[in-house]
């Protein structure tokens, strides 16, 4: 389904209706492939935890990708206007929050490393948030 639809979308007749049909069949084919990924990676154990983790990770990446496409320019504009300590603090906040996913899947060592790195980044950004302004004598 995926190969045939991809080929038809490239070399076939292009109309809006056919493009929607190609996208629908292509998505269904990818869904079937995604459904079987868990079985292929776990050697037939369909109820493995890895299947669930791949599903959650895939959905998360799709959502983040859609948000990045929709709000990418606004995000770049906002990041350019931030000071370095603000960016470090936000990265630390992300890392600390992201560590909860590892704890949820019993990956305590990786989760602890992410959490400690995030907390360290938050601490450094808080500690360095005041800009040092030189004081000139005689003013």
ChimeraX commands (.cxc) that place a marker at each C-alpha (Angstrom):
marker #1 position 0.00,0.00,0.00 radius 0.5
marker #1 position 2.73,2.43,0.95 radius 0.5
marker #1 position 4.99,1.72,-2.02 radius 0.5
marker #1 position 2.20,1.71,-4.61 radius 0.5
marker #1 position 0.54,4.85,-3.27 radius 0.5
marker #1 position 3.85,6.68,-3.02 radius 0.5
marker #1 position 4.67,5.73,-6.60 radius 0.5
marker #1 position 1.21,6.77,-7.85 radius 0.5
marker #1 position 1.45,10.10,-6.03 radius 0.5
marker #1 position 4.75,10.84,-7.77 radius 0.5
marker #1 position 4.03,9.70,-11.32 radius 0.5
marker #1 position 0.23,9.58,-11.42 radius 0.5
marker #1 position -2.37,12.10,-12.42 radius 0.5
marker #1 position -2.58,14.99,-9.91 radius 0.5
marker #1 position -5.98,16.19,-8.76 radius 0.5
marker #1 position -7.06,17.34,-5.32 radius 0.5
marker #1 position -9.38,14.36,-4.93 radius 0.5
marker #1 position -6.70,11.84,-5.92 radius 0.5
marker #1 position -4.16,13.52,-3.62 radius 0.5
marker #1 position -6.55,13.01,-0.68 radius 0.5
marker #1 position -7.11,9.39,-1.66 radius 0.5
marker #1 position -3.35,8.80,-1.95 radius 0.5
marker #1 position -2.79,10.36,1.47 radius 0.5
marker #1 position -5.54,8.23,3.02 radius 0.5
marker #1 position -4.24,4.94,1.60 radius 0.5
marker #1 position -0.64,5.89,2.42 radius 0.5
marker #1 position -1.63,6.66,6.02 radius 0.5
marker #1 position -3.50,3.38,6.34 radius 0.5
marker #1 position -0.46,1.51,5.05 radius 0.5
marker #1 position 1.80,3.27,7.54 radius 0.5
marker #1 position -0.66,2.44,10.30 radius 0.5
marker #1 position -0.50,-1.23,9.42 radius 0.5
marker #1 position 3.30,-1.11,9.38 radius 0.5
marker #1 position 3.32,0.67,12.75 radius 0.5
marker #1 position 0.99,-1.94,14.16 radius 0.5
marker #1 position 3.42,-4.69,13.26 radius 0.5
marker #1 position 6.56,-2.90,14.46 radius 0.5
marker #1 position 5.93,-4.10,17.99 radius 0.5
marker #1 position 5.65,-7.66,16.83 radius 0.5
marker #1 position 8.80,-7.45,14.75 radius 0.5
marker #1 position 10.91,-5.84,17.48 radius 0.5
marker #1 position 9.74,-8.14,20.28 radius 0.5
marker #1 position 9.97,-11.41,18.31 radius 0.5
marker #1 position 6.27,-12.20,18.49 radius 0.5
marker #1 position 5.47,-11.03,22.03 radius 0.5
marker #1 position 2.61,-8.72,21.05 radius 0.5
marker #1 position 1.92,-7.60,24.63 radius 0.5
marker #1 position 5.47,-6.41,25.27 radius 0.5
marker #1 position 6.07,-3.05,26.95 radius 0.5
marker #1 position 8.21,-2.01,23.98 radius 0.5
marker #1 position 5.14,-1.87,21.73 radius 0.5
marker #1 position 3.49,0.59,24.09 radius 0.5
marker #1 position 6.63,2.71,24.34 radius 0.5
marker #1 position 6.98,2.93,20.56 radius 0.5
marker #1 position 3.34,3.94,20.24 radius 0.5
marker #1 position 3.58,6.69,22.88 radius 0.5
marker #1 position 6.87,7.95,21.42 radius 0.5
marker #1 position 5.47,8.02,17.89 radius 0.5
marker #1 position 2.35,9.94,18.91 radius 0.5
marker #1 position 4.51,12.37,20.89 radius 0.5
marker #1 position 6.79,13.01,17.91 radius 0.5
marker #1 position 3.82,13.56,15.62 radius 0.5
marker #1 position 2.31,16.11,18.01 radius 0.5
marker #1 position 5.63,17.92,18.52 radius 0.5
marker #1 position 6.23,17.96,14.76 radius 0.5
marker #1 position 2.80,19.42,14.09 radius 0.5
marker #1 position 3.35,22.12,16.72 radius 0.5
marker #1 position 6.81,22.93,15.32 radius 0.5
marker #1 position 5.41,23.31,11.81 radius 0.5
marker #1 position 2.52,25.48,12.99 radius 0.5
marker #1 position 4.40,27.69,15.45 radius 0.5
marker #1 position 8.01,27.33,14.26 radius 0.5
marker #1 position 8.48,30.94,13.14 radius 0.5
marker #1 position 7.00,32.30,16.35 radius 0.5
marker #1 position 9.27,30.01,18.40 radius 0.5
marker #1 position 12.37,31.17,16.51 radius 0.5
marker #1 position 11.36,34.81,17.03 radius 0.5
marker #1 position 10.81,34.27,20.74 radius 0.5
marker #1 position 14.11,32.41,21.19 radius 0.5
marker #1 position 16.08,35.14,19.42 radius 0.5
marker #1 position 14.71,37.71,21.87 radius 0.5
marker #1 position 15.69,35.75,24.98 radius 0.5
marker #1 position 18.79,36.13,27.05 radius 0.5
marker #1 position 21.15,33.20,27.38 radius 0.5
marker #1 position 20.18,32.47,30.99 radius 0.5
marker #1 position 16.51,32.31,30.02 radius 0.5
marker #1 position 17.22,29.73,27.31 radius 0.5
marker #1 position 19.33,27.66,29.71 radius 0.5
marker #1 position 16.50,27.76,32.26 radius 0.5
marker #1 position 13.94,26.61,29.70 radius 0.5
marker #1 position 16.18,23.79,28.53 radius 0.5
marker #1 position 16.64,22.75,32.15 radius 0.5
marker #1 position 12.90,22.82,32.71 radius 0.5
marker #1 position 12.37,20.67,29.63 radius 0.5
marker #1 position 15.01,18.15,30.73 radius 0.5
marker #1 position 13.58,17.90,34.23 radius 0.5
marker #1 position 10.08,17.38,32.85 radius 0.5
marker #1 position 11.25,14.96,30.16 radius 0.5
marker #1 position 12.92,12.82,32.82 radius 0.5
marker #1 position 9.48,11.80,34.11 radius 0.5
marker #1 position 8.97,9.70,30.97 radius 0.5
marker #1 position 12.01,7.63,31.84 radius 0.5
marker #1 position 10.81,7.15,35.39 radius 0.5
marker #1 position 7.40,6.07,34.04 radius 0.5
marker #1 position 9.08,3.30,32.03 radius 0.5
marker #1 position 11.34,2.15,34.90 radius 0.5
marker #1 position 14.48,3.63,33.37 radius 0.5
marker #1 position 15.60,5.17,36.65 radius 0.5
marker #1 position 19.26,5.76,35.79 radius 0.5
marker #1 position 18.51,7.66,32.58 radius 0.5
marker #1 position 15.66,9.53,34.29 radius 0.5
marker #1 position 17.93,10.55,37.15 radius 0.5
marker #1 position 20.60,11.82,34.72 radius 0.5
marker #1 position 18.03,13.90,32.82 radius 0.5
marker #1 position 16.50,15.23,36.05 radius 0.5
marker #1 position 19.85,16.19,37.57 radius 0.5
marker #1 position 21.00,17.85,34.35 radius 0.5
marker #1 position 17.75,19.81,34.18 radius 0.5
marker #1 position 17.92,20.87,37.82 radius 0.5
marker #1 position 21.55,21.95,37.36 radius 0.5
marker #1 position 20.60,24.03,34.29 radius 0.5
marker #1 position 17.71,25.64,36.18 radius 0.5
marker #1 position 20.00,26.43,39.11 radius 0.5
marker #1 position 22.67,27.93,36.83 radius 0.5
marker #1 position 20.13,30.07,34.98 radius 0.5
marker #1 position 18.66,31.32,38.26 radius 0.5
marker #1 position 22.12,32.01,39.67 radius 0.5
marker #1 position 23.26,33.92,36.54 radius 0.5
marker #1 position 20.05,35.80,35.79 radius 0.5
marker #1 position 21.36,39.14,37.06 radius 0.5
marker #1 position 23.51,40.87,34.51 radius 0.5
marker #1 position 26.56,42.56,35.95 radius 0.5
marker #1 position 26.49,46.23,35.03 radius 0.5
marker #1 position 29.82,47.97,35.53 radius 0.5
marker #1 position 29.73,51.00,37.78 radius 0.5
marker #1 position 31.89,53.87,36.59 radius 0.5
marker #1 position 33.57,56.03,39.20 radius 0.5
marker #1 position 32.60,59.69,39.21 radius 0.5
marker #1 position 29.02,59.25,37.96 radius 0.5
marker link #1:1,2 radius 0.2
marker link #1:2,3 radius 0.2
marker link #1:3,4 radius 0.2
marker link #1:4,5 radius 0.2
marker link #1:5,6 radius 0.2
marker link #1:6,7 radius 0.2
marker link #1:7,8 radius 0.2
marker link #1:8,9 radius 0.2
marker link #1:9,10 radius 0.2
marker link #1:10,11 radius 0.2
marker link #1:11,12 radius 0.2
marker link #1:12,13 radius 0.2
marker link #1:13,14 radius 0.2
marker link #1:14,15 radius 0.2
marker link #1:15,16 radius 0.2
marker link #1:16,17 radius 0.2
marker link #1:17,18 radius 0.2
marker link #1:18,19 radius 0.2
marker link #1:19,20 radius 0.2
marker link #1:20,21 radius 0.2
marker link #1:21,22 radius 0.2
marker link #1:22,23 radius 0.2
marker link #1:23,24 radius 0.2
marker link #1:24,25 radius 0.2
marker link #1:25,26 radius 0.2
marker link #1:26,27 radius 0.2
marker link #1:27,28 radius 0.2
marker link #1:28,29 radius 0.2
marker link #1:29,30 radius 0.2
marker link #1:30,31 radius 0.2
marker link #1:31,32 radius 0.2
marker link #1:32,33 radius 0.2
marker link #1:33,34 radius 0.2
marker link #1:34,35 radius 0.2
marker link #1:35,36 radius 0.2
marker link #1:36,37 radius 0.2
marker link #1:37,38 radius 0.2
marker link #1:38,39 radius 0.2
marker link #1:39,40 radius 0.2
marker link #1:40,41 radius 0.2
marker link #1:41,42 radius 0.2
marker link #1:42,43 radius 0.2
marker link #1:43,44 radius 0.2
marker link #1:44,45 radius 0.2
marker link #1:45,46 radius 0.2
marker link #1:46,47 radius 0.2
marker link #1:47,48 radius 0.2
marker link #1:48,49 radius 0.2
marker link #1:49,50 radius 0.2
marker link #1:50,51 radius 0.2
marker link #1:51,52 radius 0.2
marker link #1:52,53 radius 0.2
marker link #1:53,54 radius 0.2
marker link #1:54,55 radius 0.2
marker link #1:55,56 radius 0.2
marker link #1:56,57 radius 0.2
marker link #1:57,58 radius 0.2
marker link #1:58,59 radius 0.2
marker link #1:59,60 radius 0.2
marker link #1:60,61 radius 0.2
marker link #1:61,62 radius 0.2
marker link #1:62,63 radius 0.2
marker link #1:63,64 radius 0.2
marker link #1:64,65 radius 0.2
marker link #1:65,66 radius 0.2
marker link #1:66,67 radius 0.2
marker link #1:67,68 radius 0.2
marker link #1:68,69 radius 0.2
marker link #1:69,70 radius 0.2
marker link #1:70,71 radius 0.2
marker link #1:71,72 radius 0.2
marker link #1:72,73 radius 0.2
marker link #1:73,74 radius 0.2
marker link #1:74,75 radius 0.2
marker link #1:75,76 radius 0.2
marker link #1:76,77 radius 0.2
marker link #1:77,78 radius 0.2
marker link #1:78,79 radius 0.2
marker link #1:79,80 radius 0.2
marker link #1:80,81 radius 0.2
marker link #1:81,82 radius 0.2
marker link #1:82,83 radius 0.2
marker link #1:83,84 radius 0.2
marker link #1:84,85 radius 0.2
marker link #1:85,86 radius 0.2
marker link #1:86,87 radius 0.2
marker link #1:87,88 radius 0.2
marker link #1:88,89 radius 0.2
marker link #1:89,90 radius 0.2
marker link #1:90,91 radius 0.2
marker link #1:91,92 radius 0.2
marker link #1:92,93 radius 0.2
marker link #1:93,94 radius 0.2
marker link #1:94,95 radius 0.2
marker link #1:95,96 radius 0.2
marker link #1:96,97 radius 0.2
marker link #1:97,98 radius 0.2
marker link #1:98,99 radius 0.2
marker link #1:99,100 radius 0.2
marker link #1:100,101 radius 0.2
marker link #1:101,102 radius 0.2
marker link #1:102,103 radius 0.2
marker link #1:103,104 radius 0.2
marker link #1:104,105 radius 0.2
marker link #1:105,106 radius 0.2
marker link #1:106,107 radius 0.2
marker link #1:107,108 radius 0.2
marker link #1:108,109 radius 0.2
marker link #1:109,110 radius 0.2
marker link #1:110,111 radius 0.2
marker link #1:111,112 radius 0.2
marker link #1:112,113 radius 0.2
marker link #1:113,114 radius 0.2
marker link #1:114,115 radius 0.2
marker link #1:115,116 radius 0.2
marker link #1:116,117 radius 0.2
marker link #1:117,118 radius 0.2
marker link #1:118,119 radius 0.2
marker link #1:119,120 radius 0.2
marker link #1:120,121 radius 0.2
marker link #1:121,122 radius 0.2
marker link #1:122,123 radius 0.2
marker link #1:123,124 radius 0.2
marker link #1:124,125 radius 0.2
marker link #1:125,126 radius 0.2
marker link #1:126,127 radius 0.2
marker link #1:127,128 radius 0.2
marker link #1:128,129 radius 0.2
marker link #1:129,130 radius 0.2
marker link #1:130,131 radius 0.2
marker link #1:131,132 radius 0.2
marker link #1:132,133 radius 0.2
marker link #1:133,134 radius 0.2
marker link #1:134,135 radius 0.2
marker link #1:135,136 radius 0.2
marker link #1:136,137 radius 0.2
marker link #1:137,138 radius 0.2
marker link #1:138,139 radius 0.2
view
